[in-house]
Amino acid sequence: MPAAGERADQAPADHHSRWGVVAVCVKLIMIAGFVAITSFDFWDRVGNLVANGRFTTLASFLAIWGLAIVALLFAAFQPRLVTRLLWAVPLALSSAAAWLYFKASNADLSVFDILSLWASRNSVGEAASFYDRLIWPAAAIMAFGVASLSVPPAAKGARLSRWMGRMAWLPVLPILIIAAVVYAKDGGGSSGMPKQFAPLALSAMAAERIMTQGAPERRSVAWNATAQNRPRDIVMMIDESVRGDFVDLTPGNSHTPRIAALAGKLVNFGPAVSGGDCSVYSNAILRLAASRRDLAHSVNTNPTIWQYAKKAGYRTVYIDAQSTAKAVVVLGNTNFMTAREKHDIDKTYLIDDVAMDHADLRLIEILRGELAGSQPVFVYANKNGAHFPYDWSYPPSEAVYGPTVASAGRDTVATRMASYRNAIRWSVDYFMQELFERADLSNTAMLYTSDHGQLLKVGESTHCTIFNPDPRVGLVPLMAYAADPALRARFAAGAAANRGKASHFQIVPTVLELMGYSPADIASEYDESLFAATSHPVQFTSGDIFGLFSDSVHWNPLDLSQDYLEPDAKTLLPGKPPAQASTLTAGTSQ
């Protein structure tokens, strides 16, 4: 009988023990699901770091993620419900906010976005009504997060409860580490970070900025424009990762012969110097109409290029041919474009329904349609270009140079040069030929450049280096097209005057003059346009341009008279006759 009694007592204990294990497993599955739902860019970031050979950065990134998961589990299994809730609510809110922002803007939340959102907080009702379809899913994600982190079971037993209680503040650590990374990278470095913690770190940094410096307000356009003697349509075309010395306009050259054949139509200002060595900063300088005179203040407070265009009577169009690339590899966010900025864009095209190597050809079709309209239009287009890994930017049939990184299965200087040459040949040389053949540019003025150049050294970052960047990352092409002969003559005179010193900082005042704004008004805010010789040193920025992390901007010199072209690039010749590129159809997925 005692033995039977002992078994009877033991059975309930085993039963409760089994259910306890099941309950823990269910809670762990819920937490894993919650993290998975909100980790929408984790694998993209890992793939980017692996593709660039940045394994030290990858190890640090994974270590932060490991710490974040551990901290999340400690928060979820705290013995006291109130402690679990105190962590569950902010962590779930942080995750839901990151998801909502990504779905609304197709961009990862940055500290600059938080500042912009705060500055436009009076429009929160309008934004909420516009994105109301996303609010309920975000609320559901938050509710699921709170439930996952706060529901029982929790740590039991006096010793375990006491030990867990001492670790109640562990979730603060990943917040501090992420903030430190973002600070060290001048506002970058948060892409792919755990969404349970990253927005909290960014919000804390933004709150400190607001309390100590305030959130800048963007001004409205105070000038008036005239419609006389101006092009009907204006296009700003910003390529991706195209280095200026890889685009050759010499007639008959073997590398970019198609664009060389267009030399009679294009006015060449390059090679020139970019505004920054990273896509987000260069595009921000151009779109936010920043002035070199006071870069940090102007990029935060000047009217945007969209505001200037609308005041001048232009329909505003944004074409993002990098959307396909962002679905595969993180290129940063959408270049600091905020919801407030998008308010002034009449039409946005996100090219995400074709293969990456055909995104730029789809851009031509979109541009062709917009220029065919009767209303004056201003178009800002981000090309897909030649972002690393370069083999993704052109069809396999267009691998004229080889062996490439993809075909050889190894990343060396020689294979990287071949891949990059193929990308330039396809996305710049062939693209320009197709653009001029397909689109009616008879009423158009166009400025073409790239956001930054490239450092083609294996094992080193191709661009986006804050301190002591290689000059090649700031080396970009810069060309102008004008259907009007008189305007083309002005561009040609400006190109001759700016030979060896042209800069991105001359583009915005040029575009404003094209829009019809008074040169006197423009001169009150900006230095020389491309129509006049600049007296400023040839420099590009690296890192923060918003004055958020430093009172001074990192300026880096670039000698445009120097030959930066690597020997491997000079000796590389096509390995076969040009492929039948002209037979391909724009927008065809491969």
N, C-alpha and C positions, 0 to 999 in steps of 0.2 A: 504493500500500500504506500509506504513513503516514497518508494521509487516512482510509483505511478503518479503520486502527488507532485513530485519534483518535475516530472515530464509535463504535467498539466500546467505548472507555473512557468515552465520554460517555453512552452508553445506560444503564449501571448507575447512574451518578450521577443521571441524570434519573429513573430508576426509584425510587431511594432518596428523592429529593427529593419525588416525588409521594406516596409512602407517608408521608413525614414530614408533609406537609400534611394528608393524610387522618387521620393519628393525632392531630394537633392539633385538627382539626375534631371528631373523635369525642370527645376529652376535653372540648372546649368544650360539646358537646351534653350530655355527662354532667353537667357542672357546672351548666348551665342547668336540666336536669331536676331536679337535687338542690335548687337554689334554688326552683324552681317548686313542688315538693312541699311545701316547708316555709314558703312565703310565703302561708299560707292567708288572711291578713287584709290583704294589701297593697292590693288594689283597693277593699276596703271602706273603708280609711282614706283613700285618695285620694278616693273618692266623698263621704265625710263632709266633708272639707276643701273640696271644690269646692262642695258643697251649701250650706255655711255661708259661702262667700265668703272663706275664710281662705287666700288665695293666697300670702301671705308665708310662712305656716307650711308650705304645700304645697311651696314652693320649697326651704325648709330640709330638709323631709322627703325630697324627691327627691335633694337634694345629699348627704345622709347615705347614702342608698341607693347613689348613684353611687360614693361613696368606698368603701362596703362591697364593691361588686362589684369595683372595682379592687384593693382589698386582698386579696380572695379569689383573684383571678387571680395576683397576685404570690405568694401562699402556694402556689398550685397548681403554679406553674412554676419554683419554686426549683430550682437545679441539683443540690443534694444531697438524696437520698432521705430522710435522717434529718430534715432541716429541713422537708421537705414533710409527713412524718409527725407532727412535733412540732406543726404547725398543723392537719393534717387530723383528728387524733383529737379535740382539744377543740372544734373547729368543728362536726364531725359530731355529737359528743355533745350539744353545745348545741342543735343543730337537732332532734335526735331527742327531747330532753327537752321542748322547746317543743311539738312535735307531740303527744307523749304527754299532756302536761298539758292541752292544748286538747281533745283527744279525750275525756279522762277527765272534764273539768269543764265543757266548753263555754265556757271562759274563757281569755283570754290570760294568760300568766304575768306576775306583777308581783313587785316586790321584797317586798311584804307577804306574798304567797303563799309565797315562799321562806322567809321567817322563820317562817311558820306551819307549813310542812312540816318545818322543822328542829325546832320545838317539839314536833311530834307524830312525831318520827323513830322512837319506840319502836313505833309502829303500822305501820311500813313493810311488815312481812311480811303483815299483814292487808290493807293496801291493794294490795300486789302480787298477792295471791291474788284480790282482787275485780276487778282490772283486768288479769288475766293475758292476756285476749284481745288486749290492745293492746301487750303487751311485745314479742312477736315482730315485728309490723310496725315498731315503733320501732327494734328491733335491726337490722332490714333497712334502714331508712332510714339508720341510723348507718353500717352496713357500706358502703352505696352511697356515702355521703358521703366516707368514708375512701378508698374506691377512686377516686372521681372526682377528689379533690384530690391523691392521692399517686402514681397510676400515671404512667408515662412517657407522652408525652415531657416533657422539661424544657428549660430554657434551655441552649443550647450555645454554645461559643465562649468564649475566655478573657475578652474584653472584656464580653460580655453576661452571662456567669456572674458576673463580678466586680460588675457594676452591679446585677444581681438580688440578689446576696448582701447588698449594702448596704441593700436594701429589705426584708430579711427580717422586720423588726419593724414594717412598715407595718400589719399587721392589728391591732396594739395601738391604733392611732389611732381607728377607729370604735368600739371598746370604750370608750375614754375619752370620746368625744363623746356616745355614748348615755348613759353614766353622768352626764355633765354635764347633759344635757337632763332626765333623770329627777330629778336633784337640784334643778334649777331649778324644776321643776314639782311639787315636793313629793311625789315618788313616782309621778307620772303621766308621760305622754308616751312610753311605750314601746310602745304599741299600733301594730302594723303595721311596727315596726322589723325589720331583717334578723335572722332567727332564728339565723343563724350567729354573731352577735355579741351580741344583746340579752340572752339569758340569762347569758352570761358577765359582762356589765356588771352585771346585777342581782345575780348571785351574789357578785361582788366587793363590791358595796355591802352586801349582807346579811351577808357574812362580817366586814366591818369593824364592822358594828353588833353582831354576836354577840360579837366579841372585845373590844369596848370597853364594851358595855352589857349584853350577854347577851340571850338570847331568852326573852321572858316566857312563863310557863306559865299556862294558863287554869284558874281554880279550878272546883271542883265546887260544887253547890248545898248550902249548909249549913243552909238554913231548911226548915221544914216548912209545908205548906199544908193548909187545911181545906176540905172539899167543901161545907160548909154555906153556904147563901145566896149561891151564886155561879152565874153563867150556865153552862149545860151546854157551850155552844160559844162560842168567842172568835175573832173575825176581825180581823186587822190588814191593812187594804187600803191599799197605797202606790201612788199613781198616778204617772205619769211626766210631768214638765214642765207641770203644771197650775198656773197662777198664781191666787192666791186671789181677786183682785179681778175675775177673769173669770167667776166662779161666783156668780150672783146668786140669792138666795133670796127676793127681793121678789115677792109674789104678782102674777101677770100680766105680769112683765117679758118682753120679747121675745127675750132671749138664752138664758136657761136656765129656761124655764117649767115643764118637767117636774120638775126637782129642787125648784123652788119649791113645786110642788103637794105635795111630800113634807115640807114644813117642819114639819108636825104630828108627823111620825115622827122627824125628825132634830133633834139638838141642835147648834146652830151655834156653834163656838168661834172661827171665823175671821172675816176673814183672820188668819192666824197666821204664826209665823216658823219656818223649817225648821232642821234641825240643821246642814246644810251646803248649799253652792250647787252641789253635784255629786252625781249619783245614787249613786256608789260610797260617798261619805262619809256621806250622809244615811241610806242603808240600813244601813251598817255601825254607825252610832250606835244605830239601832233594833234590829237583829238581835243585835248583840253586847252589848246591854243596858248601854250606856255611861252613866256618870253625869257630870253637868256639874261636879261638885265637883272631880274630878281626871280630866279627859277622857282624856288620853293613857294614863294608867295603867289606868283602868277599861276602856277599849275593848280593851286588850291582855290583861287578866287576869280580867275579870268572867265569870261563867257566861253562856252565850248564852241568848237567849230560848227556844230549843229545850230547853235543859237545864232551865230553870225550868218549862216546860210539861210535860215528861216527869216531873219530880219531883212535880208537882201532879196527875199522873194523866191528862193529856191525850194523845191521839194527835196527832202533829205532822205537818202537811202544808204543803208549799211549792208555790205555783203561780206559774210564771214565764210571764206573757203577753207578755214582751218577747223571747222566743226567736226569733219570726219576724222581729222588727226587727233582731236581731243578725245574722241571716243576710243582711241587706241593707246595713246601715250600722252601723258600730262605735259602740256606746253605752258603751264601756268594757267591762271584764270583768264577771263576774257579781257585781258589788258586793262584792269581796273575800271571797266565800264559798269556804272551803277544804274539802278532803276531810274534815278532822277535824270541821268543823262539820256537814257533810252526814251524818256518822255518826249524828247525833241527830235526823235527819228521817226519819219513818216512810214518807212517800210524797212523791215529787217529780213534779210535772207540768210538762213543758216544752211549751208550745204553739207548735209550729213546723210544723204541717200545715195551717194555714189562712192566708188572706190577712191581712196586718197589720191591715187595717181591721175584721176580724172576730175578732181574737184576744181582745178583752175580752168579746165575747159567748160565746165558748167558755169563758172563765173562769167565767162565770155557770153554765154547765152543769156544770162540774167542781165548783164550790162547792156547787151544789144537791145533787149526789150525796153529797158529803162530809157536809153538814149533815143529810142524811136518815138517816144511820147512827145506831145506838143508843149508840155510845161517845162520850164527851166528846172534842171535837176542837179543836185550836188551829190556825188557818190563817193563814199569812203569804202574802199575794198581792201580787205586783208586776204592776200593770196596764200595758198598752201605752200608754195615755194619748195624749199629744199631742206627741211628740218631733219636733224639726225633721228633715226637711222635713214640715211639718204636713199637706200634702195627701195624704201616705201613710196618715194615721191615720183617714180616713173614706172611704166609698164616693163615687165621682164623683156619684152621684145625690143625695147629701146636701150638695152645694155650695150651701147656701141663701144664703150671703154671697158677693159677687163684685164685680169680677173677682178671682180667686185668683192665686197665683203660677203654678199649673199652667195655668189657662185663659188668663191674659194672656201667659204666656211670659216674664215679667220679675219680678224680686224688688224690690219697692218697699215702703215703709211701709204703703201702703194695701192692696196685694195680700197682704202678709204678715199684716196684721190680719184680712183676710177669711178667709184660710186657717186662721189660728189660731182664729177664732170658730167656723168649721165643725168643727174638730177637737174643741173643747170641747163644742160642742152635741151631737156624736155620742158621743164617748167618755166624757163625764161626764153630760150631761143625759139623753140617751136611755138610756145604760147604767144609771143609777140607777133609772129607771122600770122597765126590764126586770128588774133585780135584785129589786126589791120585788114585782114581779108573778110571777116565776118561782120564786124560792127561798123555802123555808119558813124564816123567820127567827124563829119563835116561841120558840125556846130560845137565842137568840143575842144577844151583845153585840158590836158592831162599832165600830172606830175607822177613819175614812177620812181620809187626807191625801195630799199629794203629796211627792215627794222634794225638789223645789225649784221655783222659779218660772221666769220667762223674761224676758230683755231683748229686746224686739222692735224692735231697731234694725238696719237693713241695714248689713252690713260689720263688725259687732261680734259677738263670741261671745255666744250666747244664754244661756250659763251656764258654770260651771266656770272662773271667773276667780279667780286666787289673790289678787292684790293690788288693793285698792280696787274690789271688785265693785259693780255697781249694786244698790241695795236691792231692786229688783224680783225679782232672782234668788233671794232668800230669802223671798218672799211666797207663802204656800201656803194652801189651804183646810184646815180641820180640823173634822170633824163626828163626832158619836157617835150610835149607835143602841143602844137597849136595849129588849128585849121586856118586861122586868119594869118595871112602873110606878114602883116605889120606886127602882130603879137609874136610870131615866130622870130622876126628880126630882133625884137627886144630880148627874147630869150637867148638868141645867139650872141648878142652883145654882152649880156650878163654872164654867159658861160665863159666867154673870152676873158672877162674881167675877174671872174672867180676861179680861174684855172688853178687847181692845187689848193684851194681853200674853201670850197663849197661845203655847206653844213645843213643838217636838218633844221637848225634854228632859223634858216632863211625861208623855209617852206611856208609856214603859216602866214607871215606878212605878204608873201607872194600870192597865196590863195585869197587873202582878204582883199588885195588890190584887184584880183581877177573878179571878185564878187561885186566890185563897184564901190568899195569904201575909199575914202579920201586918203591919199598918201600922207597928208599932214596928220590926220587922225592916227593912222597906223604908226607913223614915226613917233608919236607921243608915247607909245607902248612898246614898240619893237625896234630892233636894230635893222640892218639892211635886209632887203629882200633879195631874191635871185636876180633881180634886174639891176642891182648895183653891187660893186665890189665890197666885200666885207673886210674889215680891218681887224677882226678878232682872231686870236690864235686858234689853230685847228685842234679841237678837243672834243671828247665825248665823255659822258657821265657814266658812272658805275654805282649801283646801289641806290639807296633812297634819294629821291628828288623832291619828296614832299615835306622835308624838314621835320619828319616825325622822330627820327632817331639821332639826328645830328644837325647842328646849326650850320654846317658847311657841306657843300656838295663835293663829291669825289670827281675831280676833273682829271682826264688822262690825255696826254698829248698824242698826236698822230701826224707823221710826216708824209704827206700825200705825194711828195716827189720821190719817195723811196720805193724800191722794188721789193714788195713783200711776198711775191709769188714763189712758192717752194720749188726746188729743183725737180721733184717728182711730178709736179703739175706741169712744168714747162716741157718736160720730155715725153709726157703722156700723149699718145696719138690714138686716133680711132682705130679699133681693131678690125673693123669691117665697114663697108659702105653704109651710109645713113639708112636706117630702117624706114619702112614705108609709113612714116608717122602721119602723113597727110591723108591716109586712107582711114584713119581712126575717126570715130564719131564722137563729138563732144558729149560727155555725160555717160558714155558706155562704161559699165562696170566690168572689171576684169578679175 
